[in-house]
């Protein structure tokens, strides 16, 4: 059985792919029954598409793989706390759990800025967990933005 560390490292490898494409380095994987069924990284700049966040892309890939939008038994590992758009997609796809490797104090929508998983009225509330054991998730983002200044 794989550990959170294993899956977060897989998401981090996706973030490195984004970094190498001069994208904001965020990566995500979706796991079902201890197996990765989808991987993605940010492609906003390359695709010229504001919705091409790692989370949206990995949800689309997992849905295609399962031939179903309903991802109720899936776990998402993502290197950065999802934004409001991605948190909404996570809720809509009924993902069971989200584990993220770095907090987003600018636009995080799970814990840091807007606590979407606590807003009353949704018909699904994913479990969320901050995975603080991989400093690389926050370092790669910091390094990316430092290189842009």
Secondary structure, DSSP 8 states (H G I E B T S, - for coil): ---HHHHHHHHHHHHHHHHHTTS---EEEEEETTEEEEEEE--HHHHT-TT--HHHHHHHHHHHHHT-S--TT-EEEESS---HHHHHHHHHHT-SEEEESS--TTT-TTTTS--GGG-TT-S---EEEE-TT-THHHHHHHHHHHHH-
